[in-house]
Amino acid sequence: MYQPARRAAPLLSFALLMAACAADSGDVSSERADTIPAPAPTPASTLPAEPEASVDEPVPSATETATTVPATTTDLPAEPVEFSQGLDDRLFPELGAPGVDVLSYDVVLDVDVAAETFDAMIDITTAVAPNLSQLSLDAIGFDVDTVLVDGAAAVFEQSFEELLIDLPANRDDVVVATVNYSASPDGGTSAVGLPVGWFPTEGGAYVLNEPDGARTWLPSNDHPSDKALWRFEVTAPEADVVSANGTLIQRGGATEAWIWESEDPMSTYLVHLVIGDYELIEDASIALESGTDLPITHLVPSGTADVHRVFFEQTAPQMAFFEERFGPYPLSEYGLAFIDSPPGLAMETQGRSLFAAADFRRGELGFIQHLLLAHELAHQWFGNTVSPATWSDLWLNESFATYAQWLWLDEVDQAVLESQAEVALQARQNGRQSTGEPSVSNLFGFETYDGGAVIVHALRLELGDEAFFALLQGWLTENAGSSQTTAAFIERAEQEAGRDLTGFFDAWLYAVDPPDEFPS
């Protein structure tokens, strides 16, 4: 995730994180694409500013659904759907569309690197509810030339944030919308304060999409509840490499396209696309304890493979560590991508985590490198294979990935788990909002990361290790490839515990001021 001033900097442990960076990896700015701080001894001075939402507003109990849940991506309504824009997500009500379940995206881009423009064609195969008269796609900042539905020209309208496509009355339940468009993209800033979108670089570009950046360069159902399969065909004659999600099907060249295909369903915010002067490294596959021979593909700036080798070597032991606790690695491939970006970038793009090469340039494996690598790998379980149903459910991604980071730092003797938890708990007493009810302005704040990991640690102590890790493994296995709500997680936790946990989640997840001591 990304944060120019309000994502990584406000968090509990940013002061120590910055000190660690100075010792281990050079200067790291607060522009972090994932907020992954470490414990700090003086948290009070780094607490986030007041969010837009009042902390005095009532919050739901643990037995109530904490978010407005959009239509699921596997169960479209049988009755006619009245057209409307947006899924009424509590934090981003304009994103997504009711009655729409995208099955696959086939993205074709012809990129002019020097001009910082591209021409594009995208085939969007989607199930649509009966009697839905228009397909609404999130789209902003580019020019649509033509639209086809099942190969026939379609009437469409571009509003400020939507591409509205008329659907024929006589159609199947699954249609293919083909959108031809062009763009001169230059990344902007989301309402959460994060840079998002397509960012041109010298000799290339990269994308950052969380939480709502995909729509700025790609017409899509840009909401985490709608996961789909993806194929990328990208021609960029001036660039050495194009990296995208999935498996490399065809290497590109002066006239040939780079083709990547993913066999794992993915939300739009997890799209990985990097273009430029890079080197693809198809490393030795990892024989996982779960029985999978996992393909590994890394991306580094040209000529820096030797510098990054020490970081590549962390993947196998981290995989083994997390598999033992969370269950089998849930995706079809993995790798690390180190790119030319401002320092502080770290993002769990699916199947190939994204990092700023500047934060690893010394080739030294220290505290901050362990933290970054572990956090983004853990996201492949928490957030990528099981994604949030709404943005209010983000703690299911970030709190658990932060706790996984704590576990790894303890494992490699970088920071004691109990000390990390205690420091974060004390800072949590000064929180600005509950973890379960974030505001837009503080969605990626302390309460979602270290403050949320406090809740995960408390849940572990409440349940005991056996039930806690059984809960995590069951949750991930049973819901792989889907998007889920906090309410569903609470129900699964109660099932594992064999008792009602309303009091626990009310006190820890939905309280602005949680208990000042962990369960004994």
C-alpha positions as CSV (number, residue, x, y, z in Angstrom):
1,M,0.0,0.0,0.0
2,Y,1.1,3.5,-0.6
3,Q,1.3,6.6,1.6
4,P,2.9,10.0,0.9
5,A,2.1,11.5,4.2
6,R,-0.7,9.6,5.9
7,R,-0.1,5.9,5.3
8,A,3.2,4.8,6.9
9,A,4.2,8.0,8.7
10,P,1.4,8.2,11.3
11,L,1.8,4.7,12.5
12,L,3.0,3.7,15.9
13,S,6.3,2.4,14.9
14,F,7.4,4.7,12.2
15,A,10.1,6.4,14.2
16,L,11.9,3.1,14.8
17,L,11.3,1.9,11.3
18,M,13.0,5.0,10.0
19,A,15.9,4.5,12.4
20,A,16.2,0.9,11.2
21,C,16.2,2.1,7.6
22,A,19.0,4.5,8.2
23,A,21.1,1.6,9.6
24,D,20.0,-1.1,7.2
25,S,18.9,0.2,3.8
26,G,19.5,3.9,3.4
27,D,16.9,6.6,3.7
28,V,13.4,5.4,3.3
29,S,10.7,8.0,2.9
30,S,7.1,7.8,4.2
31,E,5.9,6.9,0.7
32,R,5.1,3.3,1.5
33,A,2.8,1.3,-0.6
34,D,2.0,-0.9,2.4
35,T,2.0,0.3,5.9
36,I,4.3,-2.1,7.7
37,P,5.8,-0.5,10.7
38,A,7.8,-2.1,13.5
39,P,7.4,-1.4,17.2
40,A,8.7,1.9,18.6
41,P,9.4,3.0,22.1
42,T,7.8,6.4,21.7
43,P,4.5,5.9,19.9
44,A,2.6,8.9,21.4
45,S,4.4,11.3,19.1
46,T,3.6,9.5,15.9
47,L,-0.2,9.0,16.4
48,P,-2.3,9.8,13.3
49,A,-4.3,12.9,12.9
50,E,-8.0,12.9,13.7
51,P,-10.0,11.0,11.0
52,E,-12.9,12.6,9.1
53,A,-15.4,10.3,10.9
54,S,-16.3,11.0,14.5
55,V,-15.2,8.4,17.0
56,D,-18.3,9.1,18.9
57,E,-20.5,7.5,16.2
58,P,-22.0,4.2,17.3
59,V,-20.3,1.1,16.1
60,P,-21.8,-2.3,15.5
61,S,-21.5,-5.2,17.9
62,A,-19.6,-8.2,16.9
63,T,-22.8,-10.0,16.0
64,E,-23.9,-7.3,13.5
65,T,-22.6,-6.9,10.0
66,A,-20.0,-4.2,10.3
67,T,-20.1,-3.2,6.6
68,T,-22.6,-2.9,3.8
69,V,-22.0,-6.0,1.9
70,P,-22.1,-5.8,-1.9
71,A,-23.6,-8.5,-4.1
72,T,-21.2,-11.4,-4.0
73,T,-19.2,-12.3,-7.1
74,T,-20.6,-15.8,-7.2
75,D,-24.3,-15.3,-6.5
76,L,-26.0,-12.8,-8.8
77,P,-29.6,-12.0,-8.0
78,A,-32.3,-13.9,-9.9
79,E,-34.8,-11.0,-9.8
80,P,-34.5,-8.0,-12.1
81,V,-31.9,-5.5,-10.9
82,E,-32.7,-1.8,-11.0
83,F,-29.7,0.0,-12.5
84,S,-27.5,2.0,-10.1
85,Q,-23.9,3.0,-10.0
86,G,-21.8,1.7,-7.1
87,L,-22.1,-1.0,-4.5
88,D,-22.7,1.4,-1.6
89,D,-19.5,0.3,0.1
90,R,-19.5,2.4,3.3
91,L,-16.1,4.0,2.5
92,F,-16.2,4.0,-1.4
93,P,-19.9,3.9,-2.3
94,E,-19.2,4.8,-6.0
95,L,-17.0,1.7,-6.7
96,G,-18.3,-1.4,-8.3
97,A,-21.7,-2.2,-9.7
98,P,-24.6,-4.3,-8.6
99,G,-25.6,-7.3,-10.6
100,V,-22.2,-7.6,-12.2
101,D,-19.7,-10.5,-11.8
102,V,-16.6,-10.1,-13.9
103,L,-15.2,-13.5,-14.9
104,S,-12.1,-12.4,-16.8
105,Y,-10.1,-9.4,-18.1
106,D,-8.1,-9.7,-21.3
107,V,-6.0,-6.5,-21.4
108,V,-4.1,-5.5,-24.5
109,L,-1.9,-2.4,-24.3
110,D,0.3,-0.7,-26.9
111,V,2.6,1.5,-24.8
112,D,4.5,4.5,-26.2
113,V,7.0,4.9,-23.4
114,A,8.6,8.2,-24.6
115,A,5.2,9.9,-25.1
116,E,3.9,8.4,-21.9
117,T,0.7,7.3,-23.6
118,F,-0.9,4.0,-24.6
119,D,-3.7,2.6,-26.8
120,A,-5.7,-0.2,-25.3
121,M,-8.3,-2.8,-25.9
122,I,-9.8,-4.8,-23.1
123,D,-12.2,-7.7,-23.3
124,I,-14.3,-7.9,-20.1
125,T,-16.2,-11.2,-19.8
126,T,-18.9,-10.7,-17.2
127,A,-22.0,-12.3,-15.8
128,V,-24.8,-9.8,-15.6
129,A,-28.1,-10.1,-13.7
130,P,-31.3,-10.6,-15.6
131,N,-32.9,-7.5,-17.0
132,L,-29.9,-5.3,-16.2
133,S,-30.1,-2.7,-19.0
134,Q,-26.6,-1.1,-18.6
135,L,-23.2,-2.4,-17.7
136,S,-21.5,0.2,-15.4
137,L,-17.7,0.1,-15.3
138,D,-15.5,2.3,-13.1
139,A,-13.5,4.4,-15.5
140,I,-11.9,7.8,-15.1
141,G,-9.2,9.8,-16.9
142,F,-9.1,8.3,-20.4
143,D,-10.8,8.5,-23.8
144,V,-13.1,5.7,-25.0
145,D,-13.2,5.3,-28.7
146,T,-15.6,2.4,-29.3
147,V,-17.4,-0.3,-27.3
148,L,-18.7,-3.7,-28.4
149,V,-21.0,-6.1,-26.6
150,D,-20.6,-9.6,-27.9
151,G,-19.0,-8.2,-31.1
152,A,-21.7,-5.7,-31.9
153,A,-21.4,-2.0,-31.6
154,A,-22.9,-0.7,-28.3
155,V,-24.2,2.7,-27.2
156,F,-22.1,4.0,-24.3
157,E,-21.7,7.1,-22.2
158,Q,-18.7,8.4,-20.3
159,S,-19.6,10.2,-17.1
160,F,-17.0,11.6,-14.7
161,E,-16.3,8.3,-13.0
162,E,-18.3,5.7,-15.0
163,L,-18.4,4.1,-18.4
164,L,-22.1,3.2,-19.0
165,I,-22.7,0.6,-21.7
166,D,-26.1,-0.2,-23.0
167,L,-26.9,-3.9,-23.0
168,P,-29.1,-5.5,-25.6
169,A,-32.4,-6.9,-24.3
170,N,-31.9,-10.1,-26.2
171,R,-28.6,-11.3,-24.6
172,D,-27.1,-14.2,-22.6
173,D,-26.4,-14.0,-18.9
174,V,-22.7,-13.7,-19.7
175,V,-21.5,-11.0,-22.1
176,V,-18.2,-9.8,-23.5
177,A,-17.7,-6.1,-23.4
178,T,-14.8,-4.9,-25.6
179,V,-13.6,-1.4,-24.8
180,N,-11.2,0.4,-27.1
181,Y,-9.6,3.5,-25.5
182,S,-6.5,5.6,-25.2
183,A,-4.8,7.3,-22.3
184,S,-2.0,9.7,-21.2
185,P,-2.0,8.6,-17.6
186,D,-0.1,10.2,-14.8
187,G,-0.9,8.8,-11.3
188,G,-3.0,10.8,-8.9
189,T,-4.0,10.6,-5.2
190,S,-6.8,8.6,-3.7
191,A,-9.2,10.0,-1.1
192,V,-7.2,8.0,1.5
193,G,-4.2,10.1,0.7
194,L,-2.2,7.6,-1.3
195,P,-0.8,7.9,-4.8
196,V,-2.7,5.6,-7.1
197,G,-2.8,4.9,-10.8
198,W,-0.3,4.6,-13.7
199,F,3.1,6.3,-13.0
200,P,5.4,7.0,-15.9
201,T,9.1,6.6,-15.2
202,E,12.2,7.2,-17.2
203,G,12.1,4.4,-19.7
204,G,8.8,2.8,-18.5
205,A,6.0,2.9,-16.0
206,Y,4.4,1.0,-13.1
207,V,0.9,0.9,-11.6
208,L,-0.4,1.2,-8.0
209,N,-4.1,0.4,-7.6
210,E,-5.0,0.2,-3.9
211,P,-7.7,1.2,-3.1
212,D,-9.2,2.8,-6.2
213,G,-6.5,3.3,-8.7
214,A,-7.2,0.7,-11.4
215,R,-10.2,2.7,-12.7
216,T,-7.8,5.6,-13.6
217,W,-6.1,3.5,-16.4
218,L,-8.4,0.4,-16.8
219,P,-12.2,0.2,-17.2
220,S,-13.1,-2.3,-14.6
221,N,-15.4,-3.3,-11.7
222,D,-12.9,-1.7,-9.4
223,H,-14.0,-3.2,-6.0
224,P,-12.3,-6.0,-4.0
225,S,-15.4,-8.0,-3.9
226,D,-15.2,-8.9,-7.6
227,K,-12.3,-11.3,-8.3
228,A,-11.6,-12.4,-11.9
229,L,-9.0,-14.1,-14.1
230,W,-6.5,-12.0,-15.9
231,R,-4.5,-12.0,-19.2
232,F,-2.1,-9.2,-20.2
233,E,-0.7,-8.6,-23.7
234,V,1.6,-5.6,-23.6
235,T,3.7,-4.2,-26.4
236,A,6.3,-1.7,-25.3
237,P,9.1,-1.5,-28.0
238,E,11.2,1.0,-26.1
239,A,11.3,-1.1,-22.9
240,D,13.4,-4.1,-22.1
241,V,10.8,-5.9,-20.0
242,V,7.1,-6.0,-19.2
243,S,6.2,-7.7,-15.9
244,A,2.6,-8.6,-15.0
245,N,0.7,-11.0,-12.8
246,G,0.8,-14.7,-13.5
247,T,2.9,-16.9,-15.7
248,L,5.0,-15.6,-18.6
249,I,3.5,-17.1,-21.8
250,Q,5.5,-15.1,-24.4
251,R,8.5,-12.8,-24.1
252,G,8.2,-9.6,-26.0
253,G,10.5,-7.6,-28.3
254,A,10.5,-4.7,-30.7
255,T,7.3,-5.9,-32.3
256,E,6.2,-8.8,-30.2
257,A,4.0,-8.5,-27.1
258,W,4.7,-9.6,-23.6
259,I,2.0,-12.0,-22.6
260,W,1.2,-13.0,-19.0
261,E,-1.7,-15.1,-17.8
262,S,-2.8,-15.8,-14.2
263,E,-4.8,-18.8,-13.2
264,D,-5.7,-17.4,-9.8
265,P,-8.7,-15.1,-9.4
266,M,-7.7,-11.6,-8.4
267,S,-9.2,-8.2,-7.3
268,T,-8.4,-5.2,-9.4
269,Y,-6.3,-3.5,-6.6
270,L,-3.8,-6.3,-6.8
271,V,-2.8,-5.9,-10.5
272,H,0.9,-5.9,-11.1
273,L,2.3,-4.1,-14.2
274,V,5.8,-2.8,-14.5
275,I,7.5,-1.6,-17.7
276,G,11.1,-0.6,-18.1
277,D,14.8,-1.4,-18.0
278,Y,14.6,-4.5,-15.9
279,E,15.8,-8.1,-15.8
280,L,13.4,-11.1,-15.3
281,I,15.0,-13.8,-13.2
282,E,13.3,-17.2,-13.5
283,D,14.8,-18.6,-10.3
284,A,14.8,-22.2,-9.1
285,S,11.4,-23.4,-8.1
286,I,10.7,-24.0,-4.4
287,A,9.7,-27.4,-3.2
288,L,7.1,-26.5,-0.6
289,E,6.3,-28.7,2.4
290,S,2.7,-28.7,1.2
291,G,3.9,-30.7,-1.8
292,T,3.9,-27.9,-4.5
293,D,6.8,-27.2,-6.7
294,L,6.3,-23.4,-6.8
295,P,7.6,-21.4,-9.8
296,I,9.6,-18.3,-8.8
297,T,10.1,-15.3,-11.0
298,H,11.8,-12.1,-9.8
299,L,12.2,-8.7,-11.3
300,V,15.2,-6.4,-10.7
301,P,16.7,-3.3,-12.3
302,S,19.1,-4.4,-15.0
303,G,22.5,-5.3,-13.7
304,T,21.5,-5.7,-10.0
305,A,20.7,-9.4,-9.7
306,D,23.7,-10.1,-7.5
307,V,22.7,-7.3,-5.1
308,H,19.3,-8.8,-4.7
309,R,20.3,-12.4,-4.4
310,V,20.3,-12.3,-0.6
311,F,16.6,-11.2,-0.6
312,F,15.6,-13.9,-3.1
313,E,17.1,-16.5,-0.7
314,Q,14.6,-15.4,2.0
315,T,11.6,-16.6,0.1
316,A,12.0,-20.3,0.7
317,P,12.4,-20.1,4.5
318,Q,9.6,-17.6,4.8
319,M,7.4,-19.8,2.7
320,A,8.1,-22.8,5.0
321,F,7.5,-20.7,8.1
322,F,4.1,-19.3,6.9
323,E,2.9,-22.6,5.5
324,E,3.4,-24.2,8.9
325,R,1.2,-21.6,10.5
326,F,-1.3,-20.6,7.8
327,G,-1.5,-23.7,5.6
328,P,-0.4,-24.3,2.0
329,Y,0.8,-21.4,-0.1
330,P,-2.5,-20.5,-1.9
331,L,-1.3,-19.2,-5.3
332,S,0.3,-20.6,-8.5
333,E,3.5,-18.6,-8.5
334,Y,5.5,-16.1,-6.5
335,G,8.4,-13.7,-6.9
336,L,9.9,-10.3,-5.8
337,A,9.8,-7.2,-7.9
338,F,12.3,-4.4,-7.1
339,I,11.5,-1.4,-9.2
340,D,12.6,2.2,-9.8
341,S,10.3,4.2,-7.6
342,P,10.4,6.6,-4.7
343,P,11.8,4.8,-1.5
344,G,9.2,3.3,0.8
345,L,7.1,1.5,-1.8
346,A,5.9,-2.0,-0.8
347,M,2.8,-3.5,-2.2
348,E,1.4,-7.1,-2.2
349,T,0.7,-7.2,-5.9
350,Q,-0.6,-10.7,-6.4
351,G,2.0,-13.4,-7.0
352,R,4.9,-10.9,-7.3
353,S,5.3,-8.5,-4.5
354,L,6.4,-5.0,-5.3
355,F,9.2,-3.1,-3.6
356,A,11.3,0.1,-4.1
357,A,14.7,-1.1,-5.2
358,A,16.2,1.9,-3.3
359,D,15.2,0.3,0.0
360,F,17.3,-2.8,-0.8
361,R,20.2,-1.2,-2.7
362,R,22.9,-2.1,-0.2
363,G,22.3,-5.8,-0.5
364,E,22.1,-6.1,3.3
365,L,19.4,-8.1,5.0
366,G,18.5,-6.1,8.1
367,F,15.4,-5.4,10.2
368,I,13.5,-3.4,7.6
369,Q,14.2,-5.9,4.8
370,H,13.0,-8.8,6.9
371,L,9.9,-6.8,7.8
372,L,9.0,-5.8,4.3
373,L,9.6,-9.2,2.7
374,A,7.6,-11.0,5.4
375,H,4.7,-8.6,5.4
376,E,4.1,-8.7,1.6
377,L,4.5,-12.5,1.4
378,A,2.0,-13.0,4.2
379,H,-0.5,-10.9,2.2
380,Q,-0.6,-13.6,-0.5
381,W,-2.6,-15.6,2.1
382,F,-4.3,-12.6,3.9
383,G,-5.7,-10.3,1.3
384,N,-4.8,-11.9,-2.0
385,T,-6.3,-15.4,-1.7
386,V,-9.0,-14.2,0.7
387,S,-9.8,-10.6,-0.1
388,P,-12.0,-8.0,1.8
389,A,-15.6,-7.9,0.8
390,T,-15.6,-4.2,1.4
391,W,-12.9,-1.7,2.3
392,S,-14.1,-1.6,5.9
393,D,-12.9,-5.2,6.1
394,L,-9.3,-4.2,5.4
395,W,-8.1,-5.3,8.8
396,L,-8.5,-8.9,7.6
397,N,-5.6,-8.0,5.2
398,E,-3.4,-5.7,7.1
399,S,-3.8,-6.7,10.7
400,F,-3.0,-10.3,9.9
401,A,-0.1,-9.5,7.6
402,T,1.3,-7.3,10.3
403,Y,0.9,-10.1,12.9
404,A,2.7,-12.4,10.4
405,Q,5.5,-9.9,10.2
406,W,5.7,-9.9,14.0
407,L,6.0,-13.7,14.0
408,W,8.8,-13.6,11.4
409,L,10.8,-10.9,13.1
410,D,10.6,-12.9,16.3
411,E,11.7,-16.1,14.4
412,V,14.8,-14.4,13.0
413,D,15.7,-12.7,16.3
414,Q,15.0,-9.2,15.1
415,A,12.2,-8.3,17.6
416,V,10.5,-10.3,20.4
417,L,6.9,-11.1,19.6
418,E,5.6,-10.2,23.1
419,S,7.5,-7.0,23.1
420,Q,6.1,-5.9,19.8
421,A,2.6,-6.7,21.0
422,E,3.0,-4.9,24.3
423,V,4.3,-1.7,22.8
424,A,1.5,-1.7,20.2
425,L,-1.1,-2.4,22.9
426,Q,0.0,0.6,24.9
427,A,-0.1,2.8,21.8
428,R,-3.5,1.4,21.0
429,Q,-4.9,3.1,24.1
430,N,-4.5,6.4,22.3
431,G,-6.2,5.3,19.1
432,R,-8.5,7.6,17.1
433,Q,-11.0,5.0,15.8
434,S,-11.9,1.3,16.2
435,T,-10.1,-1.1,13.9
436,G,-13.4,-2.6,12.7
437,E,-14.9,0.8,11.6
438,P,-12.2,2.7,9.8
439,S,-12.7,6.1,8.2
440,V,-11.6,7.0,4.7
441,S,-8.9,9.4,5.9
442,N,-7.4,6.9,8.3
443,L,-8.1,3.6,6.4
444,F,-4.4,2.9,6.2
445,G,-3.6,4.2,9.7
446,F,-2.2,2.7,12.9
447,E,-5.4,1.0,13.9
448,T,-5.5,-1.1,10.8
449,Y,-1.8,-2.2,11.1
450,D,0.0,-2.5,14.4
451,G,-3.2,-1.6,16.3
452,G,-5.1,-4.3,14.4
453,A,-2.3,-6.9,15.0
454,V,-2.9,-6.2,18.7
455,I,-6.4,-7.7,18.2
456,V,-5.0,-10.7,16.4
457,H,-2.6,-11.4,19.2
458,A,-5.4,-11.0,21.7
459,L,-7.5,-13.4,19.8
460,R,-4.6,-15.9,19.8
461,L,-4.4,-15.6,23.6
462,E,-8.2,-15.9,23.9
463,L,-8.4,-19.1,21.8
464,G,-5.1,-20.7,22.6
465,D,-2.5,-21.6,19.9
466,E,-4.2,-24.8,18.7
467,A,-7.6,-23.2,18.0
468,F,-6.1,-20.0,16.8
469,F,-4.0,-21.5,14.0
470,A,-6.7,-24.0,13.2
471,L,-9.0,-21.0,12.7
472,L,-6.6,-19.2,10.4
473,Q,-5.9,-22.3,8.3
474,G,-9.6,-23.2,8.1
475,W,-10.5,-19.6,7.2
476,L,-8.0,-19.4,4.4
477,T,-8.6,-22.9,2.9
478,E,-12.4,-22.6,3.0
479,N,-12.5,-19.2,1.5
480,A,-9.7,-19.3,-1.0
481,G,-10.4,-17.3,-4.2
482,S,-13.2,-15.3,-2.6
483,S,-13.9,-12.0,-0.8
484,Q,-15.2,-12.1,2.7
485,T,-16.6,-9.9,5.5
486,T,-15.6,-9.3,9.1
487,A,-18.9,-10.8,10.1
488,A,-18.0,-14.1,8.4
489,F,-14.6,-14.2,10.1
490,I,-16.3,-13.7,13.5
491,E,-18.7,-16.5,12.8
492,R,-15.8,-18.8,11.8
493,A,-13.9,-17.8,15.0
494,E,-16.9,-18.6,17.1
495,Q,-17.2,-22.0,15.4
496,E,-13.6,-22.8,16.1
497,A,-13.9,-21.6,19.7
498,G,-17.1,-23.4,20.4
499,R,-18.6,-20.3,22.1
500,D,-19.9,-16.8,21.6
501,L,-17.2,-14.2,21.1
502,T,-19.4,-11.1,20.9
503,G,-17.8,-9.7,24.1
504,F,-14.3,-10.2,22.8
505,F,-14.8,-8.5,19.4
506,D,-16.9,-5.7,20.9
507,A,-14.1,-5.0,23.3
508,W,-11.2,-5.3,20.9
509,L,-12.3,-4.9,17.3
510,Y,-15.1,-2.4,17.7
511,A,-13.9,-0.3,20.6
512,V,-11.9,2.9,20.2
513,D,-10.2,2.2,23.5
514,P,-9.7,-1.5,23.8
515,P,-8.5,-3.2,27.1
516,D,-5.1,-2.2,28.3
517,E,-4.1,-5.8,29.1
518,F,-4.1,-8.9,26.9
519,P,-6.3,-11.9,27.8
520,S,-4.5,-14.1,30.3
